[in-house]
Amino acid sequence: MDGIWQNGPTGTFDYWLGLGGPPAGLGEIAVGRKRNNCFEVYAVDRVDGFAWHTTQVNQSDSSSGFGEWLTGMGIQGLGQIAIGSNSDGLLGVFAIQRK
């Protein structure tokens, strides 16, 4: 998976940055913004349908990249995935089981 960031509110976009991904490869992805303004990326792998996530290390420096891809959300067989945030900035992850 790759990402690209704008270098200011009216600026141009920087270069594409490789974010890696789980060994099974990624299917559906969803991106949310945490309370600290860092992006959190959730994805479903193509093989087992596990949910994976990674977090932006530093929101003011796109070159610092993202952390390690982690799983362990306790469910597999997922298809679509989505993220929402409530008024205090906490993220909620929602997914649909594969048919």
C-alpha positions in Angstrom: 0.0 0.0 0.0 1.2 3.5 -0.8 0.2 7.0 0.4 0.8 10.6 -0.7 0.4 13.8 1.3 -0.1 17.4 0.5 2.7 19.6 1.8 0.4 22.4 3.0 -3.2 23.6 2.8 -2.7 25.0 -0.7 0.5 23.2 -1.5 1.5 20.5 -3.9 1.7 16.8 -3.1 4.9 15.2 -1.9 6.2 11.8 -3.2 4.4 8.5 -2.8 5.5 6.7 0.3 5.3 2.9 0.6 3.4 1.8 3.7 3.9 -2.0 3.3 1.1 -4.2 4.3 0.3 -7.7 5.7 1.8 -10.7 4.0 -1.6 -11.7 2.5 -2.0 -8.4 0.7 -4.7 -5.8 1.2 -8.3 -5.7 -0.1 -10.6 -3.1 1.3 -9.1 -0.1 3.2 -10.5 2.7 5.3 -8.7 5.8 6.7 -9.6 7.8 9.8 -8.0 10.7 11.7 -7.2 10.2 15.4 -7.5 12.9 18.1 -3.8 13.8 17.6 -4.5 14.4 13.8 -2.5 11.3 12.8 -4.0 9.0 10.2 -5.0 5.5 11.2 -5.4 3.0 8.3 -7.5 -0.1 8.6 -7.5 -2.8 6.0 -8.8 -6.3 5.3 -6.4 -8.9 4.0 -7.4 -10.7 0.8 -6.9 -14.3 2.0 -8.5 -14.7 5.5 -10.4 -11.4 5.9 -8.5 -10.3 9.0 -8.6 -6.7 10.0 -5.2 -5.0 10.1 -4.2 -1.5 11.1 -1.3 0.9 11.1 -0.9 4.5 12.5 0.9 7.5 11.1 4.0 8.2 13.3 4.0 12.0 13.1 1.2 14.0 11.6 3.5 16.9 10.7 6.1 14.8 8.9 4.8 12.6 6.1 8.3 11.2 5.6 8.3 9.6 9.1 5.9 7.1 7.7 3.7 4.7 9.5 4.2 2.0 12.2 4.1 -1.7 11.8 0.9 -3.4 10.4 -0.9 -5.1 13.3 -3.8 -7.5 13.6 -5.5 -9.1 16.5 -9.0 -7.6 16.4 -10.4 -11.2 17.0 -12.4 -11.8 13.8 -11.8 -13.0 10.3 -13.9 -13.4 7.2 -14.4 -9.7 6.8 -15.1 -8.0 3.5 -15.9 -4.3 3.5 -14.5 -2.0 6.3 -15.3 1.6 7.3 -14.2 4.0 10.0 -16.1 6.8 11.8 -15.3 9.1 14.6 -17.4 10.6 17.3 -17.4 14.1 18.7 -14.4 13.4 21.0 -12.3 12.1 18.2 -12.4 8.4 19.1 -12.5 6.1 16.1 -15.0 3.3 15.5 -14.3 0.5 13.0 -17.2 -1.2 11.2 -17.0 -4.2 8.9 -19.2 -6.6 7.0 -18.7 -10.3 6.9 -17.9 -11.9 3.6 -20.8 -13.9 2.1 
